[in-house]
Amino acid sequence: MQTSLTTSTEHSDNTVFDYNSSDYPTDYDNFCDKEELNVFNKAVTPVVYCLIAILGLFGNTLVLWILLKYENVQSVTSVFILNLAISDLFSCLLLPFWIVYHLRGWIFGDFACKIIGSGFFVAYYSGIFFLSLMSIYRCYAIICPVSTIKEKNWVYCVLLCVVTWVISFLAVLPQAVFHKVYTAHDFMHCDFREEQEPFFWTCFAYYFQNALFFTSFSIILYCYTKILKTLCRCKMRQRPRTVKLILNIVVVFFVTWAPYNVMIFIKALELQHLIISTCESEKQFDYFFIISRSIALSHNCMNPVFYALVGEKFRMHLFNMLCRFLKCLGSKQSTLSKMNKRISYYSDDPSFF
């Protein structure tokens, strides 16, 4: 995960020069002052990460609690939501390390840099995989007869999730190898770093993220388009709400992840010298990169809303839990009964939807 932005002068070999070093270049025309950018990054990023961490930890922990306490993961959809929540929770648990990093530099050592640096990509890959699998299953569940779906053994779903996690961990091996701690301008950095050109693994990591994102978005777009066509041919009391939810899922997924993927694609082109940038364009790019990275991470907070909290059954469990917590279950029993009737009318599937 690219997290550091430095005030530096860089030659074509991507060497970063220390201001206090005798290697500092004498060609002041090539100097690009990014001090304002560093101040912006140090002021904004920790605050945004803190909000994402708090909201993401709360939302995904709530999803896990209700899943395990009330649902017992009885359906394929519940299994996918469980794994998606774990993926988002894992990403949120790493954010405090990055908050400290932006404020004080990397103080956790080289081994932690490799683990935490590659951990971001584990969460990124697994999250996108699970979103794609959920979209495929939902499309299959709506198009195929219900009786056929119920005959499927959810053990295969669990095995598929295990395989997904294994693939996600294997895919981050380059990040684990090339994430390093280094010092530049009296600041300890933890970043994906290759010493010499052609920066093959760096570009490969960027392009792999791009390919994964656009493949996943194509799958999600195709599946939900098929779902929409099927719903439009059926008579459902909840159809307007369901259609709106589907559109929100597709739009939010694209809006949160597309800018970040565009930024890393441009960064890969720069590393390959396919784009020549000026100092001013570098500054603008870095500003956009900081913003797009934060927007992408905010998706961890939105997944619990779109994939769990919108469900009638999930909200009933949440309401039930709150009533027990507030010791007011007896006075709200009639309300819970009404919600149960609405849920049983809309769906017989043991999932949240």
N, C-alpha and C positions, 0 to 999 in steps of 0.2 A: 504494500500500500504506500503510495507516494505521499509522504507526510511533511517533508521538509522543503522549505524555500529559503534560499540563502542569498545574501548580497554578495555577488561574486563576479569575477571576470573569468570567462571561459574561452579557451582556445578550441580549435576544431577537434582536438583529441579528448575533449570533455574533461580536461584537468581543471580542478578547482584550486585557485591560489589563495593562500592565507595572506591577509594583509600584513601580518607581522613577520612573514617569512622573506628570506632573501630571494626566493623564487618569484616574488610578486612582479608582474610584468610592468615594464616601463612605458608601454603604449597606452596612455591614458584615454585615447580616443575610443578604445574598445571597452572601457569601463562602463558597467551598467549598474547604477545605484538602485538597489531594491529595498532600501531601508524602510520606506513607507509601506511597502508590501509586507515586510516582515512584521511591522507593528500591527498592520491590519490582521494578518494571519494569527498573531499571538493574542490579539484582543478578541477576535470573533470566533475562531475555531474552538477554543476550550469551552466557551459559553454554549455554542450550538451542540457540541458533543455531549456536554453535561445534560442539556435538555433531552436530547435523543436517548441518552443512557437511562435517565430517570423514567421517561415515558415508555421506552422499550422494555425495560426490566419489569415495570409494573404491569403493562399490558400482556406480555408474553408469559410472565409468571402466573397471572390470573387465568390465562388460557390453559396452561399446564395443570393448575390446581383443579379447575372445573372438569377438565378432561379426565384426570385420574380419579377424582373423588366421585363424580356423578355419572360419567359416561363409561368408564372402564375400557375405553378405546374399543368399542364394539363394532365399528364399521371401518371400511377402507378409507373413507373421507376423514374420519377421526384420526386414523394412523398418520395420514399425510399432514394434517393440521398439527399433530403432536410433534412430528419431525421438523416441520417448518418453524414452529415456536421454539424448539431447541436450537435450531440454526440461528434464528434472530436473537435469542437469548445469549448464545455464545458470542455473537458479534457485539452485543451491548456490554457484555462483561469485559471485553477487551478495550472499550472506549476509555475507562479511567487511566489506563496506561498511556494512551495517546494524549489525554488531557495533560498529564504530568509532563510528557515529552514536549509538548508545545510550550509549556510554561518554563521548564527547567532544563530541557535537553534530555537525552536518553541516559538514565542513571541505573538501569536494570541489568546491564551486562550484555555480552554478545550472544550468549545462549538464549536468553529471554527475547532478544531482538529477533532471532530466527523463529522462535516459537510463536511469539505474538504477531510478528510481521506476516508470517505465513498463515496464521490463524484467521486473519481478515479474509483471505482468499478461500479458506475452507468454508467459512460462513457464506461468502459470495457465491461460490460454485454450488454448494448444497442447497442454498435458498432458491436459486434459479432452477435447479433440477427438480426440487419438490413442487415449485409453482407449475412447472411444465407437466409433471406427472399428475398433479391435481386437475389440471385443465383437460388432459387426455382422459382421465377417469370420468370426470363429470360429463364430458361429451359422450363417452361410451355408455354411461349409465342412463342418459336421457334418450339416446337413440335406440339402444337395445331394450328388450323387454325386461321388466323388473324381476320377473321370476328367474331369468337367466343370470342377472347380477347377483341375486341372493344365493345362488348355488355356488358362487365362486368362494374359494377359501381365502380368507384374509391373511393367512400365513404367507402366501405368495407376495402379498403387499409388503409384509414385514421384511421378507427376504430381499425384495426390491429396494427397500429403504436402506438395508444394510449394505447392499451393493453400491447404492448411491453415495453413502458416506465413505466407503472404501475408495471409490473413484475420486471423490472430492479431496481426500487426503493425498492420494497419489498424484493428483494434478498440481499440488502445491510444492512438489519437491524442488523445482527451480527456485521458488521463493525462499524455501528453507535454506538452500545452499547459498544463494547470493544476497540474502539480507545480512547486512554487516553494520557494525558500529564504527564510525569514523569521526574525526574532529575537523571542523572547518570554521574558522573565524570564532574560536573560543566557544563553540557550541557542539555538543555531542549529538551526532545524527544516527538514526537507525533507518536504513533505507535499502531498497533493492539496488545493488551497485556492482557493475562490471568494470574492471580496471581499464580494459582496452576495447577499441572498436574491433569488430563491427557491432558489438552489443547485441549479439544474436538472441540470447536468452531474455534480455529485457524486451526486445521487440516481439519475441515469441509470446511472452506473457501478456503484453498489451493486445496483440492480435487474437490470442486465444480468448481473452475476455470479450473482445468484440464479437468474435464468431459465436461464442456461447450466448451472448445477449441477444443477437439478432436471430439466432436459431430458436431460442426460447420464445422471443416475442412473436415470431412467425407461428410457432405451435400454439401459443395462447390466442393469438388473433384468429387463427383458423378454427380452433376448437370452439371458441365462444361465438364465432360467426355461425357455425353449424348449430350450436345451442339456440341462438337467437332465431334462426330459421325454423327450428323445431317448435320453439315456444310460440312463435307467431301463428303456427298452424293449430295450436291447441287452445282450449278454453281453460284458463286458469285465473282464479280470483287474485292471485299474487303476481300475475304476469307483469304489470307495469313496474312494480318494485323490483322484481327479478331482473328485468331488462335494464333498468337503471343501475342496479348493482353490477351487472356484467360490464356495462359500458364504463363505469367508474374503475373497475379492476383493470381493464385494458389500458385506459387513458393514464391512470396513475402509475402503472408499471412502466409505461413508455416515458412519461414525463420525468419520473424520478431517476431512471437509469440511462436514458438516451444521452443527456448532456455529458455525463461522466464518461461514457464510452466514446463520444465524439472527441473529448479532450485527450484521452489516452491514445486515440488513433492519431491525432495530430502530433502528439508527443513522439510516437513511434516514427512518424514520417520525418520529424526533425532529427531524430537520432540517426536516421539513414541518409540525412542530408538531402532529402527530397523536397524539403521546405526550408528556405533561408529566412530567418527571422531577424528583426531589428530589436534593439533594446526596448523600444516602446511596445512593440508587438509581444515581446516576452512578458512584459509587465501585465498587459491586458490578458494574455493567456493565463498567467499565474492567478490573477484575480478570478477569472472564470473557472479555473481548475479548483480553487478553494471552495467556491460556491457550489459547483456541480458535485464535488465530493460529499459535501454536507447534505445536499439534496438526496443523493443516492443512499446515504446511510439512514436518512429519515424514513426510508421504506420499511425499516425494521419496526417502526412504530405503527405503520399503517396496516401491516399484514394482520395483526390481531383484530383490527376493526373490520376489514373486508372479508376475512376468511372465518371469523368466529362470532364477533360481537353483533353482526347483523342478523344472525340466526335467531328465530323465535325460541327454539329449544335452549340455546345457549343463554339467552337473556332470562329465560325462566329459571335456569339454574343459578344465574347471577343474582336474580331477585330473591330466590329462595335462600341463598347463602347470606345475603345482606339482612334478610329478615331474621335469620337465626342469630346473626351477629348482633343485631339491634334488639333481639328478644321481642320481636313484634310479629312472629309468625302467626299466632292465633288470630290477631285482628285482621290479617291480610289473607286469610285462608280462602275467602270467596274470590279474591283477585287471582290467586294462584290457580284455582279451579277453572276460572274462565280462560286463563292462558293455556292450561293443559288441553282444554277442549279445542281451542284454536289450533294448537300444534298438531293434535291427533287428526284434525280435519284436513290440514294442509299436506301432511306427509307421514308415511309409515316407516320411512327410512330412519334408522337409529342415529344418523348423523345430525349435524347442527342445522341442516338446510331443508 
